[in-house]
Amino acid sequence: MTARTIAIIGGGPAGARTAEKLAQGWGLRPGHRVLVFEEKAGWEKPCGGGLSRKALERYPFLGDAAGGGKLVRDVEFVASTGTAMRFRLRSPLAIYARATLNHLLLRRAEAAGAEVVSDRILGLWRGTAGWELAGRTRSYRADLVVLAGGARTRLRRLLAEDFGPRDFMLTFGYYVPLERELLRVQFYEGFEGYAWAFPRPDHLSVGICGKVGEDHMAGLRDRLHAFMRKFGYDAGGARVYSHLLPALSVESWGDLRLAGQGWALVGDAAGLVDPVTGEGIYYALRSGDILAEALREEQLELYPERVWMEFGKALALGARLAGMFYYGEFLGGSVPTRMVEFGARSRKFLEVVQDLVEGSQSYLGLTARLYLGLTRTLLGTGAGLLRETLERPHTT
């Protein structure tokens, strides 16, 4: 490989996984180095921290309770009307505190032969002999740069176009010192986002996300506090958090650049997050795998195409479906409300919802099955719900 020193900026799931996969092969050869720059090793990030079945099947070490995750099977979806659908997953989710997950992945990268550097990269530029990186304490040189510093990193604009305001979701929440077994999600009428309570090993991550421009922080806070009061999540002693998460628009997916001469983007820095569900950890890990494979083959140019073919086009479709999912209407109610109501009454429809949570099928397949399940439900148990819907006074 031409690149003898690769600098990975950011030690979250994407950066740590890229480093581990690279170091397992050519990175252990004399003169080859894989550097991971992470100033706050094992830092906490404001997110649910959920890993779906598809993630656990590909990365089985994350399903081991000894790794620090909590396995969760019981889920409840709550519609804006208050109707709830509770179900048990066929395969559990693993919920991690991000500090625990990041620490685990960085230690795996180190064990494979990568070097974790406790420094923050403040700037980078192309020199005559490769990349020059300016850290807090000293400068570094690399042949290739992998940016894995999250969607908001200021270094992104030095490599590719910045994301726009509509490419983010704003989150607000608390780490609540309570132990629960039930994962709960609350949907709202005409609101692109949802509230959640994700059980972690020794606390709950309770939060809400909404598309930037959809609501102000005060509005998010009011919605979340109402959710917490309704379900008894006491914020006493809780730590507060807020963050911006990528949720790319249709236009941004069309213009997305993942790599160029001597550089590549992975994970949140690349915008690789599901625009409907907000899932990002799996795509962060997988983008690290795909990039490492392309680099080991000395064909960096194949990385964007492989990402697109494996999951990029599905996420781009998700960006198109997000508005339909959150703002669409069916039988006089919102799509999330009807999803909850039909899922509570139809086993076939519930299976589609489970596949959505588990991430076990593409959006194209899910959409086809959704309409098939809806048709069967309307012909069967859904007839009663249809009558109730038509007779119920319309509320906003």
Residue pairs with C-beta under 8 A, 6 or more apart in sequence:
1 26
1 32
1 295
1 296
1 298
2 143
2 298
3 142
3 143
3 144
3 262
3 295
4 31
4 32
4 33
4 143
5 32
5 33
5 35
5 130
5 141
5 142
5 143
5 144
6 22
6 27
6 33
6 34
6 35
6 142
6 143
6 144
6 145
6 146
6 295
7 35
7 37
7 121
7 131
7 133
7 140
7 142
7 144
7 145
7 146
8 15
8 18
8 19
8 34
8 35
8 36
8 37
8 114
8 146
8 148
9 15
9 37
9 121
9 124
9 133
9 145
9 146
9 147
9 148
9 149
9 153
9 155
10 36
10 37
10 38
10 147
10 148
10 149
10 150
10 153
10 267
10 269
11 36
11 37
11 38
11 41
11 102
11 105
11 106
11 109
11 116
11 148
12 38
12 45
12 98
12 102
12 105
12 148
12 150
12 267
12 268
12 284
13 101
13 102
13 105
13 267
13 281
13 284
13 285
13 288
14 148
14 266
14 267
14 268
14 269
14 270
14 284
14 285
14 287
14 288
15 36
15 38
15 146
15 148
15 149
15 266
15 267
15 288
16 36
16 102
16 105
16 106
16 108
16 109
16 288
17 105
17 109
17 284
17 285
17 288
17 289
17 292
18 146
18 148
18 266
18 287
18 288
18 289
18 291
18 292
19 34
19 36
19 109
19 112
19 114
19 288
20 105
20 108
20 109
20 112
20 114
20 288
21 112
21 288
21 289
21 292
21 293
22 34
22 114
22 292
22 295
22 296
23 34
23 109
23 112
23 113
23 114
24 112
24 113
25 296
26 32
26 296
27 33
27 34
27 112
27 113
27 114
28 112
28 113
33 115
34 109
34 113
34 114
34 115
35 114
35 115
35 117
35 140
35 142
36 106
36 109
36 114
36 115
36 116
36 117
37 117
37 119
37 120
37 121
37 133
37 135
37 140
38 106
38 116
38 117
38 118
39 118
39 119
39 120
39 136
41 102
41 103
41 106
41 116
41 118
42 99
42 100
42 102
42 103
42 106
43 98
43 99
43 102
44 97
44 98
44 99
44 175
44 241
45 98
45 102
45 243
46 171
46 173
46 207
46 241
46 242
46 243
47 98
47 171
47 205
47 243
47 245
47 278
47 280
48 95
48 196
48 198
48 205
48 207
48 278
49 95
49 96
49 97
49 98
49 101
49 198
49 200
49 205
49 281
50 93
50 94
50 95
50 183
50 198
50 279
50 281
51 59
51 62
51 63
51 69
51 93
51 94
51 95
51 96
51 281
51 282
52 93
52 279
52 282
52 357
52 358
52 359
52 360
53 89
53 90
53 91
53 92
53 93
53 358
53 359
53 360
54 282
54 358
54 359
54 360
55 62
55 94
55 281
55 282
55 285
55 359
56 62
56 63
56 91
56 92
56 94
58 282
58 285
58 286
59 285
61 67
61 108
62 69
62 94
62 96
62 101
63 69
63 71
63 92
63 94
65 71
67 96
67 100
67 104
68 96
68 97
68 100
68 101
68 104
68 201
69 94
69 95
69 96
69 100
69 101
69 201
70 94
70 95
70 96
70 199
70 200
70 201
71 92
71 93
71 94
71 95
72 89
72 92
72 93
72 94
72 95
72 181
72 182
72 183
72 198
72 199
73 88
73 89
73 92
73 93
74 86
74 87
74 88
74 89
74 181
74 182
74 183
75 86
75 87
75 88
75 89
75 182
75 183
75 184
75 185
75 357
76 84
76 85
76 86
76 87
76 182
76 183
76 184
76 185
77 84
77 85
77 184
77 185
77 187
77 336
77 339
77 340
77 343
77 353
78 84
78 184
78 185
78 186
78 187
78 340
79 85
79 187
79 334
79 336
79 337
79 339
79 340
79 341
80 187
80 188
80 189
80 334
80 336
80 337
81 333
81 337
81 395
83 337
83 340
83 341
83 344
84 340
84 344
85 340
85 341
85 343
85 344
85 350
85 353
86 182
87 343
87 350
87 353
87 354
89 354
89 357
89 358
90 354
90 358
91 358
93 183
93 357
93 358
95 183
95 198
95 199
95 200
95 201
95 205
96 200
97 200
97 201
97 203
97 205
100 201
101 281
106 116
109 116
110 116
117 135
117 140
119 135
119 136
119 137
119 138
120 135
120 136
121 133
121 134
121 135
121 140
121 149
121 155
122 134
122 135
122 136
123 133
123 134
123 155
123 158
124 131
124 132
124 133
124 134
124 145
124 155
124 158
125 131
125 132
125 158
126 132
126 262
127 141
129 141
130 141
130 142
130 143
130 144
130 262
131 141
131 142
131 143
131 144
131 145
131 262
131 263
132 139
132 140
132 141
133 139
133 140
133 141
133 142
133 145
143 262
144 262
144 263
144 264
144 295
144 300
145 159
145 262
145 263
145 264
146 263
146 264
146 265
146 266
146 291
147 153
147 155
147 156
147 159
147 263
147 264
147 265
147 266
147 269
148 265
148 266
148 267
148 269
148 284
148 288
149 155
149 156
149 269
150 267
150 268
150 269
151 163
151 167
151 168
151 244
151 245
151 246
151 268
151 269
151 271
151 273
152 244
153 269
156 162
156 163
156 265
156 269
159 260
159 263
159 265
160 257
160 260
160 265
161 255
161 257
163 246
163 248
163 252
163 271
164 249
164 252
165 212
165 213
166 211
166 212
166 213
166 249
167 246
167 247
167 248
167 249
167 252
167 271
168 211
168 212
168 244
168 245
168 246
168 247
169 193
169 209
169 210
169 211
169 212
169 244
169 245
169 246
169 247
169 278
170 209
170 210
170 211
170 212
170 215
170 217
170 220
170 242
170 243
170 244
171 207
171 208
171 209
171 241
171 242
171 243
171 244
171 245
172 207
172 208
172 217
172 220
172 221
172 224
172 240
172 241
172 242
173 205
173 206
173 207
173 208
173 224
173 240
173 241
173 242
174 206
174 207
174 228
174 233
174 235
174 238
174 239
174 240
174 241
175 203
175 204
175 205
175 206
175 238
175 239
175 241
176 203
176 204
176 205
176 206
176 233
176 234
176 235
176 238
177 202
177 203
177 237
177 238
178 203
178 204
178 233
178 234
179 199
179 202
179 203
179 204
180 197
180 199
180 204
181 199
182 197
182 199
183 196
183 197
183 198
183 199
184 196
184 197
184 231
185 194
185 195
185 196
186 194
186 195
186 196
186 227
187 194
187 334
187 336
187 337
187 340
188 194
188 195
188 223
189 334
189 337
189 396
190 326
190 327
190 334
191 210
191 214
191 215
191 223
191 326
192 210
192 211
192 214
192 322
192 323
192 326
192 327
193 208
193 209
193 210
193 211
193 214
193 215
193 326
194 208
194 209
194 336
195 206
195 207
195 208
195 223
195 224
195 227
196 205
196 206
196 207
196 208
197 204
197 205
197 206
197 227
197 231
197 233
198 204
198 205
198 206
204 233
206 224
206 227
206 228
206 233
206 238
207 224
207 241
208 220
208 223
208 224
208 227
209 245
209 278
210 219
210 220
211 247
212 244
215 223
217 242
225 235
227 233
228 234
228 235
245 268
245 273
245 278
245 280
246 268
246 271
246 272
246 273
246 280
247 273
247 275
247 278
247 319
247 322
248 256
248 271
248 273
248 275
248 315
248 319
249 319
250 316
250 319
250 320
252 271
253 271
253 312
253 315
253 316
253 319
254 316
256 270
256 271
256 312
257 265
257 304
258 264
258 265
258 270
258 303
258 304
258 307
259 265
259 291
259 300
259 301
259 303
259 304
264 291
264 300
264 303
266 272
266 284
266 287
266 288
266 291
267 280
267 283
267 284
267 287
267 288
268 280
268 284
270 287
270 307
272 280
272 283
272 284
272 287
272 307
272 311
272 312
272 315
273 279
273 280
273 283
273 315
274 280
274 283
274 315
274 318
275 315
275 318
275 319
275 322
276 318
276 321
276 322
276 325
276 363
277 318
277 356
277 359
279 359
282 359
283 311
283 315
286 310
286 311
287 307
290 303
290 306
290 307
290 310
291 303
293 306
294 300
294 301
294 302
294 303
294 306
295 303
314 362
314 363
314 364
317 362
317 363
317 364
318 363
321 363
321 367
324 335
325 335
325 336
326 334
326 335
326 336
327 334
328 334
328 335
329 335
330 338
331 338
331 386
331 389
331 390
332 389
332 390
332 392
332 394
333 341
333 389
339 349
339 353
341 385
342 349
342 373
342 374
342 377
342 382
342 385
343 349
343 350
343 352
343 353
344 350
345 377
345 381
345 382
345 385
346 373
346 376
346 377
346 380
346 381
346 382
348 373
348 376
348 377
349 370
349 373
349 374
349 376
349 377
351 373
352 366
352 369
352 370
352 373
355 361
355 366
355 369
356 366
361 369
374 382
377 385
378 386
